[in-house]
Amino acid sequence: MRLAILANSAWYLQNFRLGLARHLRELGHEVIFIAPADGYETRLTDAGFAFHPWQLAAGGTRPLQELRSLVKLRGLLRRLQVQALLSYTPKGNLYGGLALPSCTRFLPNVSGLGRLFIEPGLLTQLVKPLYRLALGRAACVLFQNEDDRAVFVGLGLVELARTRRLPGSGVDLQHFQPAPRHGPARRFLMVARLLRDKGVHEFVAAARVLKQERPDCEFVLLGSSRAANPTAVPAAELQAWLQAGWVQHIEQVDDVRPELARADCMVLPSYREGVPRSLLEAAAMAKPLLATDVPGCRDVVRPGLNGWLCAPRNSAALTQALRDALACPPERLQALGQASRTLVEQEFDERQVFAAYAELLR
């Protein structure tokens, strides 16, 4: 079967969907990638896959510009004559469904509700009927957590019978191997784009307090500071944090494992997620996890078993949870980390995701 995998960036496809593409190719499918070109498309073509660029402003809201992207995608899908479309990211799912030729099998994956649902407004109300139309053409709509599925079903965007839950994107348990540390907790790592709704400001506020109490602690932000998003942290604000010494920043890297290995605890104070890959990868490397009690994060973090949950959008709650982590003896941290590894082995192996897609395409 000729199938296309669609998302809002080549980086996303290379980072999150290349393993799935390889698996589907091994099953005999012809796999094509479609996304805006951003430099990472060479990773896809080097892996032997065809890549077709799609003009899209990932955070854009200009009607004419968006309509142009939709029309171009429709023409591209018709020209490629794909038999199945696997889509990701909000615009990939929405425009994929609207542009889809009627003969194509459509499998959108809702990997998080996105800014429109985290901070709903007028645009959210305008987009709902478009979602209903786009998802109405899907053979099955895939969700990464039950909360997101309940929202879409409750809003009437899709019928429950045409949905399925997957264990996030899964994680490659061979690629991400345990790398526990044996000393007291002192290096806290947050892997995410520098966006407000990822909880960056709460992380920095907590770091500011705790650096006064424990100057030996390190608080590290790892992720792109150049995201085209209205909630992105301004460069001047990031520079002020760095100059004050509250946090360190590492720009987006191709291999996150060395930084995960150096961390004592992974932190993600996000406002809402699908199932965050950063937590899955840290868990696979046997790290304790600290996150907010929101959809997606609570699927991976089990309080008392492998980490801590705290209230979202609340820097004081995050600060106290970090204090709790700091108070843990090394042997307790190691036990929490091992529980993280066991959890992903049992519930989040990427092979479960591969098998689900293979079944849906059979």
C-alpha positions as CSV (number, residue, x, y, z in Angstrom):
1,M,0.0,0.0,0.0
2,R,1.2,3.5,-0.8
3,L,0.8,5.6,2.4
4,A,1.8,9.1,3.4
5,I,2.7,10.3,6.9
6,L,1.8,14.0,7.4
7,A,2.8,16.5,10.1
8,N,3.6,20.2,10.6
9,S,7.4,19.8,10.4
10,A,10.0,17.5,9.1
11,W,11.7,17.6,12.5
12,Y,8.6,16.1,14.1
13,L,8.5,13.3,11.5
14,Q,12.2,12.5,11.9
15,N,12.1,12.6,15.7
16,F,8.8,10.8,16.3
17,R,7.7,8.8,13.3
18,L,10.8,7.5,11.6
19,G,10.6,4.2,13.5
20,L,7.0,3.6,12.6
21,A,7.8,4.4,8.9
22,R,10.7,1.8,8.9
23,H,8.4,-0.8,10.5
24,L,5.6,-0.2,7.9
25,R,8.2,-0.4,5.1
26,E,9.3,-3.8,6.4
27,L,5.7,-4.9,6.1
28,G,5.8,-4.1,2.4
29,H,4.2,-0.6,2.4
30,E,5.5,2.3,0.4
31,V,5.9,5.2,2.8
32,I,6.0,8.9,1.8
33,F,6.6,11.8,4.2
34,I,4.8,15.2,3.8
35,A,5.7,18.2,5.9
36,P,7.1,21.7,5.6
37,A,10.9,21.5,4.9
38,D,13.0,22.7,7.8
39,G,16.4,21.0,7.2
40,Y,15.4,17.7,8.9
41,E,14.0,16.3,5.6
42,T,17.5,15.1,4.7
43,R,17.3,12.7,7.7
44,L,14.2,11.2,6.1
45,T,15.6,10.9,2.6
46,D,18.9,9.5,3.9
47,A,16.8,6.8,5.5
48,G,15.5,5.9,2.1
49,F,12.0,7.6,2.2
50,A,10.5,10.0,-0.3
51,F,9.8,13.5,1.1
52,H,7.4,16.0,-0.4
53,P,7.5,19.6,1.0
54,W,4.2,21.2,2.0
55,Q,4.0,25.0,2.5
56,L,2.5,25.6,5.9
57,A,2.8,28.2,8.7
58,A,2.7,25.9,11.8
59,G,1.4,28.7,14.0
60,G,-0.3,30.8,11.3
61,T,-3.9,32.0,11.5
62,R,-4.2,34.1,8.3
63,P,-7.3,32.8,6.4
64,L,-5.9,33.2,2.9
65,Q,-2.5,31.7,3.9
66,E,-4.2,28.7,5.5
67,L,-6.6,28.2,2.6
68,R,-3.6,28.2,0.3
69,S,-1.9,25.5,2.4
70,L,-5.1,23.4,2.3
71,V,-5.4,23.7,-1.5
72,K,-1.7,22.8,-2.0
73,L,-2.0,19.7,0.2
74,R,-5.1,18.6,-1.6
75,G,-3.3,18.8,-4.9
76,L,-0.3,17.0,-3.5
77,L,-2.3,14.1,-2.1
78,R,-4.1,13.7,-5.4
79,R,-0.9,13.7,-7.4
80,L,0.8,11.2,-5.2
81,Q,-2.3,8.9,-5.3
82,V,-1.8,7.7,-1.7
83,Q,-4.0,4.9,-0.5
84,A,-3.7,5.8,3.2
85,L,-2.9,8.9,5.1
86,L,-1.4,8.9,8.7
87,S,-1.6,12.4,10.1
88,Y,-0.2,14.1,13.2
89,T,-0.2,17.5,14.9
90,P,-3.4,19.6,15.0
91,K,-3.0,21.2,11.5
92,G,-1.9,17.9,10.0
93,N,-5.1,16.2,11.3
94,L,-7.4,19.0,10.3
95,Y,-6.0,19.8,6.9
96,G,-5.3,16.2,6.1
97,G,-9.0,15.3,6.6
98,L,-10.2,18.3,4.7
99,A,-7.9,17.7,1.7
100,L,-8.2,14.0,1.6
101,P,-9.3,12.3,-1.7
102,S,-12.4,10.2,-1.0
103,C,-10.6,6.9,-1.8
104,T,-7.9,7.3,0.8
105,R,-7.9,5.6,4.2
106,F,-7.5,8.3,6.9
107,L,-5.9,7.6,10.3
108,P,-5.4,10.9,12.3
109,N,-3.5,10.7,15.6
110,V,-4.5,13.2,18.2
111,S,-1.2,13.5,20.1
112,G,-2.5,16.4,22.3
113,L,-5.2,19.0,22.1
114,G,-2.9,21.9,21.3
115,R,-3.2,25.6,22.1
116,L,-6.7,26.0,20.8
117,F,-8.1,23.7,23.5
118,I,-5.6,24.6,26.3
119,E,-6.6,28.3,26.0
120,P,-10.0,28.2,24.2
121,G,-11.3,31.3,22.5
122,L,-13.2,32.4,19.4
123,L,-10.8,30.5,17.0
124,T,-11.6,27.3,18.9
125,Q,-15.3,27.7,18.2
126,L,-14.6,28.3,14.5
127,V,-12.3,25.3,14.3
128,K,-14.7,22.8,15.9
129,P,-17.0,22.3,12.9
130,L,-13.9,21.9,10.7
131,Y,-12.6,19.2,13.0
132,R,-16.0,17.5,12.9
133,L,-15.9,17.5,9.1
134,A,-12.3,16.4,8.8
135,L,-12.5,13.6,11.4
136,G,-15.8,12.5,9.9
137,R,-13.7,11.1,7.0
138,A,-11.4,9.0,9.3
139,A,-11.5,5.3,9.4
140,C,-10.3,5.5,13.0
141,V,-9.2,8.5,15.1
142,L,-6.3,7.6,17.4
143,F,-5.8,9.2,20.8
144,Q,-2.9,9.0,23.2
145,N,-4.9,9.4,26.4
146,E,-8.5,8.9,27.6
147,D,-8.9,12.5,28.6
148,D,-8.4,13.8,25.0
149,R,-10.7,11.1,23.6
150,A,-13.4,12.1,26.1
151,V,-13.1,15.8,25.1
152,F,-13.5,15.1,21.3
153,V,-16.3,12.6,21.8
154,G,-18.1,15.0,24.3
155,L,-17.9,17.8,21.8
156,G,-19.3,15.6,19.1
157,L,-16.2,15.9,17.0
158,V,-16.0,12.1,16.5
159,E,-18.1,9.0,17.5
160,L,-16.6,6.8,20.3
161,A,-17.0,3.7,18.0
162,R,-14.5,5.2,15.5
163,T,-11.8,5.9,18.1
164,R,-8.9,4.0,19.6
165,R,-6.4,4.7,22.3
166,L,-2.7,4.1,21.7
167,P,0.1,4.2,24.4
168,G,1.4,7.6,23.2
169,S,4.1,7.3,20.5
170,G,5.7,4.6,22.5
171,V,9.4,4.5,23.1
172,D,12.3,2.5,21.6
173,L,13.5,0.5,24.6
174,Q,16.7,-0.6,22.9
175,H,17.7,2.9,22.0
176,F,16.9,4.3,25.4
177,Q,18.7,2.2,28.0
178,P,18.8,2.7,31.8
179,A,21.4,5.2,33.0
180,P,20.7,5.7,36.7
181,R,22.7,8.0,38.9
182,H,23.6,7.0,42.4
183,G,24.0,10.3,44.3
184,P,21.5,12.7,45.8
185,A,19.2,14.6,43.5
186,R,20.7,17.8,42.3
187,R,20.3,18.1,38.5
188,F,16.7,18.6,37.3
189,L,16.2,18.5,33.5
190,M,13.2,19.8,31.6
191,V,13.0,18.7,27.9
192,A,10.5,20.8,25.9
193,R,10.2,23.7,23.5
194,L,10.3,27.0,25.5
195,L,6.6,27.7,25.5
196,R,4.4,29.1,28.2
197,D,2.0,26.1,28.1
198,K,4.9,23.7,28.7
199,G,5.3,25.3,32.1
200,V,8.6,27.0,31.5
201,H,7.8,30.0,33.6
202,E,6.8,27.8,36.6
203,F,10.0,25.8,36.2
204,V,12.1,29.0,36.3
205,A,10.2,30.4,39.2
206,A,10.8,27.2,41.2
207,A,14.5,27.2,40.2
208,R,14.8,30.8,41.4
209,V,13.6,29.9,44.9
210,L,15.5,26.6,45.2
211,K,18.8,28.0,44.0
212,Q,18.7,30.2,47.1
213,E,18.1,27.2,49.3
214,R,20.4,24.8,47.5
215,P,23.0,26.6,45.4
216,D,24.4,23.2,44.4
217,C,21.3,22.3,42.4
218,E,21.1,22.6,38.6
219,F,18.0,23.4,36.6
220,V,18.4,22.7,32.9
221,L,16.1,23.6,30.1
222,L,16.6,21.6,26.9
223,G,14.6,22.6,23.9
224,S,14.2,25.0,21.0
225,S,14.1,28.7,21.9
226,R,13.1,29.6,18.4
227,A,9.6,28.1,18.1
228,A,7.2,30.0,15.9
229,N,4.5,30.1,18.5
230,P,2.6,32.9,20.3
231,T,3.4,31.5,23.7
232,A,7.2,31.2,23.0
233,V,9.5,32.7,25.6
234,P,11.0,35.9,24.3
235,A,14.8,35.8,23.7
236,A,15.4,38.7,26.1
237,E,13.5,37.0,28.9
238,L,15.5,33.8,28.4
239,Q,18.7,35.8,28.5
240,A,17.7,37.4,31.7
241,W,17.1,34.0,33.3
242,L,20.5,32.7,32.2
243,Q,22.4,35.8,33.4
244,A,20.7,35.5,36.8
245,G,22.0,31.9,37.0
246,W,18.6,30.4,37.8
247,V,18.6,27.9,34.9
248,Q,20.9,26.6,32.2
249,H,19.7,26.3,28.6
250,I,20.7,23.7,25.9
251,E,19.3,24.3,22.5
252,Q,17.5,21.5,20.7
253,V,19.8,18.4,20.2
254,D,19.6,15.4,17.9
255,D,20.4,12.9,20.6
256,V,19.0,13.7,24.0
257,R,20.4,10.6,25.7
258,P,23.6,12.1,27.1
259,E,21.7,14.9,28.8
260,L,19.1,12.4,30.2
261,A,22.0,10.3,31.5
262,R,23.3,13.3,33.5
263,A,20.0,14.1,35.0
264,D,18.8,13.0,38.4
265,C,15.1,13.7,37.7
266,M,13.0,14.7,34.6
267,V,10.6,17.6,35.1
268,L,7.7,18.5,32.9
269,P,5.2,21.1,34.4
270,S,3.1,21.2,31.3
271,Y,-0.5,22.5,31.1
272,R,-1.7,19.5,29.0
273,E,-0.1,16.7,26.9
274,G,-0.9,13.7,24.7
275,V,1.6,11.4,26.2
276,P,4.9,13.3,26.4
277,R,7.7,11.6,24.6
278,S,10.2,13.4,26.9
279,L,8.8,11.6,30.0
280,L,8.8,8.2,28.2
281,E,12.4,8.5,27.1
282,A,13.5,9.6,30.6
283,A,11.5,6.7,32.1
284,A,13.2,4.2,29.7
285,M,16.5,5.5,31.0
286,A,15.4,4.8,34.6
287,K,14.8,8.3,35.7
288,P,12.4,9.5,38.4
289,L,9.7,11.8,36.9
290,L,8.1,15.0,38.2
291,A,5.2,16.4,36.3
292,T,1.9,18.2,36.6
293,D,-1.3,16.4,37.3
294,V,-2.8,16.9,33.8
295,P,-3.9,14.7,30.9
296,G,-0.9,12.9,29.3
297,C,1.5,13.5,32.2
298,R,-0.5,11.5,34.7
299,D,-0.5,8.5,32.2
300,V,3.3,8.2,32.7
301,V,3.9,9.5,36.3
302,R,2.5,7.3,39.1
303,P,2.9,9.1,42.4
304,G,4.7,6.9,45.0
305,L,5.7,4.5,42.3
306,N,8.0,6.4,39.9
307,G,7.8,10.1,40.8
308,W,5.6,13.0,41.8
309,L,2.6,14.9,40.4
310,C,1.8,18.5,41.3
311,A,-0.9,21.1,40.5
312,P,-0.5,22.7,37.1
313,R,0.2,26.5,36.6
314,N,1.4,26.7,40.2
315,S,5.0,27.5,40.8
316,A,4.6,27.0,44.6
317,A,3.3,23.5,44.1
318,L,6.1,22.7,41.7
319,T,8.7,24.1,44.2
320,Q,7.4,21.9,47.0
321,A,7.5,18.8,44.7
322,L,11.1,19.6,43.8
323,R,11.9,19.9,47.5
324,D,10.4,16.5,48.0
325,A,12.6,15.1,45.3
326,L,15.6,16.8,46.9
327,A,14.8,15.2,50.2
328,C,14.9,11.6,48.7
329,P,17.9,9.5,49.6
330,P,19.8,8.0,46.7
331,E,18.4,4.5,47.1
332,R,14.9,5.8,46.9
333,L,15.6,7.8,43.7
334,Q,17.1,4.7,42.2
335,A,14.0,2.7,43.1
336,L,11.7,5.3,41.5
337,G,13.9,5.2,38.4
338,Q,13.7,1.5,38.1
339,A,9.9,1.7,38.5
340,S,9.9,4.1,35.6
341,R,11.7,1.6,33.4
342,T,9.4,-1.2,34.4
343,L,6.4,0.9,33.6
344,V,7.4,1.7,30.0
345,E,8.5,-1.8,29.4
346,Q,5.0,-3.0,30.3
347,E,2.8,-0.2,28.9
348,F,4.7,2.0,26.4
349,D,6.9,-0.1,24.2
350,E,6.7,1.4,20.7
351,R,6.1,-2.0,19.2
352,Q,2.6,-1.9,20.6
353,V,2.0,1.3,18.5
354,F,3.6,-0.3,15.4
355,A,1.3,-3.4,15.8
356,A,-1.8,-1.2,16.1
357,Y,-1.0,0.7,12.9
358,A,-0.2,-2.6,11.0
359,E,-3.6,-3.9,12.1
360,L,-5.5,-0.8,11.0
361,L,-3.7,-0.8,7.6
362,R,-4.2,-4.5,7.0
